[in-house]
């Protein structure tokens, strides 16, 4: 565990608090990260692992270092009937997220949902309404927002250090071979995955772009399948997005970029720009760096991440990416939100907006013209079948 992780996980509190009992739903690859966090954190205890494939749940439970292993159940309903939990963490295939989250809310539990909030916007809107009516915390994993480099750029945007934001780019150029899609029956299917390069792999990059650029207004997109013959969903998607503040951005998500390249988000303004690549702050320039401000990083121009003033990053941390640390940072926010009775930073509202932008790309691709994000959010396209990706 990194120093940052260990410090966050063992931070002393003024008064003792009872650890939150966690039920982890799903025992797949990403579930292991959530299990590690629940095992490591002083304010969490992994009480149950739930998966219809009981051997997978049992195998994950047996990795626990605690003397008392988590209980194993085949369904969330069975677990909720047998025990009481404070926090339900959902890591199942995307199409089941909203239904399981509502089940957890009905039992009085707080909820963490792996991305996306769901693949169906109507279900996502219903869950958002249900969450708003409850006094429970519902957070969707948007851990890339919590990376120090992204947090620093976001703060600079909020503080106006880049002037008026004018444009942005978001690129995810990955490679996934046929064996990846064949590794689980739900992968690459509309019914369970809800989409491909954009919905599954690209949604975190979309979320970071939206967090920096503001409220999206219109989307013009194309989603195609060009490199995987047996794939239902897209392996390349591109879009042009216009924002309420007048800025524009381009978006590219691909699982057909061999051998695999980087993930990159850029934001440009009238007084400065920043680039974050693979979690590292690659470039930062703001005009106020020339006025003697101690907050200026790029005094005179480009600086590599290793040269950035770490004191300007949250907690004085160097901008070194670590997937586990970013997940942990979001969990710290979830725990604080539960203790303080506030909305989490990884809000369900933000998650619904990111989902709407992705669906807007699919709808625009199917129709061949731009679509308004508000129309997607309002349900205008709920009954529209966009699942035949356009061929070019």
Secondary structure as UniProt FT lines:
FT   HELIX           3..9
FT   STRAND          20..25
FT   HELIX           29..40
FT   TURN            42..43
FT   STRAND          44..50
FT   HELIX           54..61
FT   TURN            62..63
FT   STRAND          71..73
FT   HELIX           76..82
FT   STRAND          87..90
FT   HELIX           94..96
FT   HELIX           97..106
FT   TURN            107..108
FT   STRAND          110..113
FT   HELIX           121..133
FT   STRAND          138..140
FT   HELIX           143..146
FT   HELIX           148..158
FT   TURN            159..162
FT   STRAND          165..173
FT   HELIX           178..182
FT   TURN            185..188
FT   TURN            190..193
FT   HELIX           197..201
FT   HELIX           203..213
FT   STRAND          216..224
FT   TURN            229..230
FT   STRAND          236..243
FT   TURN            244..245
FT   STRAND          248..254
FT   STRAND          263..269
FT   STRAND          272..277
FT   TURN            278..279
FT   STRAND          280..286
FT   HELIX           287..290
FT   TURN            291..292
FT   TURN            294..295
FT   TURN            299..300
FT   HELIX           305..307
FT   HELIX           310..312
FT   HELIX           314..316
FT   HELIX           323..340
FT   HELIX           348..367
FT   STRAND          371..372
FT   HELIX           373..377
FT   TURN            378..383
//
